[in-house]
């Protein structure tokens, strides 16, 4: 590995090992945590946050459609839209962390994207200025939102009937999941929530249950991905694509 990359990854690991999220608001706590990581945020997360590219390539966006990436941080996800980005009417990256959105703004300028914008806002209450949208995505953001169910309900409210939601995130299964669903071992169901919870990332077996209740399931992948510097261990994650019913 490049020594410079290794150096920055070690700094990120130190931040994760000794998390300090001081502040009176969620926004303040996020900025305190991410301010020192923002420049190199994507380097480490490329190897930790699996399935992001697959999600962005899977989410349907019609020509002249609109997409909101909720908790989109640095805007890295948008690059995986490929040619569909050029045909979209607008893409909005929403996040509550100004440090990460600063990187997103730099990315937008460097890429020359005219139809991409950022918004500093709470994803549980954000309302798109353009009205109802065609697609909403959450990429490893639901597990960092204390009232994540409000974020999902807000996504449902802002979607057009027939619009799509896409989510990729860490999770653990129920002890007794529904037929056809993955069942994780007791070790996984206890170790990973504790490990991620130390950094205020809260894995929850109820994500998929709630998403499936609100949306018509189009795609569900339940997988495991390698975690840097934890050899032999893989963290469980899911990729969900759903559609808002036409009759609501």
CORHU-V650049 format. One record per backbone hydrogen bond with DSSP energy under -1.0 kcal/mol. CO is the residue of the C=O (numbers start at 0). NH is the residue of the N-H. Records with the same first field share a line. If there is no record, write none. Layout:
# CORHU-V650049
CO = NH + NH
This chain:
# CORHU-V650049
1 = 5
2 = 6
3 = 7
4 = 8
5 = 9
6 = 10
7 = 11
8 = 12
9 = 13
10 = 14
11 = 15
12 = 16
13 = 17
24 = 28
25 = 29
26 = 30
27 = 31
28 = 32
29 = 33
30 = 34
33 = 36 + 37
39 = 43
40 = 44
41 = 45
43 = 46
44 = 48
47 = 49
50 = 54
51 = 55
52 = 56
53 = 57
54 = 58
61 = 64
64 = 88 + 89
65 = 133 + 134
66 = 91
67 = 136
68 = 71 + 93
71 = 74
75 = 78
76 = 79
77 = 80
78 = 81
80 = 83
81 = 84
86 = 63
89 = 66
90 = 116
91 = 68
92 = 118
93 = 70 + 71
94 = 120
96 = 100
97 = 101
99 = 103
100 = 104
101 = 105
102 = 106
103 = 107
104 = 108
105 = 109
106 = 110
107 = 111 + 112
114 = 90
116 = 92
118 = 94
121 = 124 + 125
127 = 130
132 = 159
133 = 163
134 = 67
135 = 165
136 = 69
137 = 167
140 = 143
141 = 144
142 = 201
146 = 149 + 150
147 = 151
148 = 152
149 = 153
150 = 154
151 = 155
152 = 156
153 = 157
157 = 132
159 = 162
162 = 243
163 = 135
164 = 241
165 = 137
166 = 239
167 = 139
168 = 237
177 = 180
184 = 188
185 = 189
186 = 190
187 = 191
189 = 193
190 = 194
191 = 195
192 = 196
193 = 197
195 = 198 + 200
196 = 199
205 = 209
206 = 210
207 = 211
208 = 212
209 = 213
210 = 214
215 = 242
218 = 240
220 = 238
222 = 236
224 = 234
226 = 229
229 = 232
232 = 226
234 = 224
235 = 170
236 = 222
237 = 168
238 = 220
239 = 166
240 = 217 + 218
241 = 164
242 = 215
243 = 161
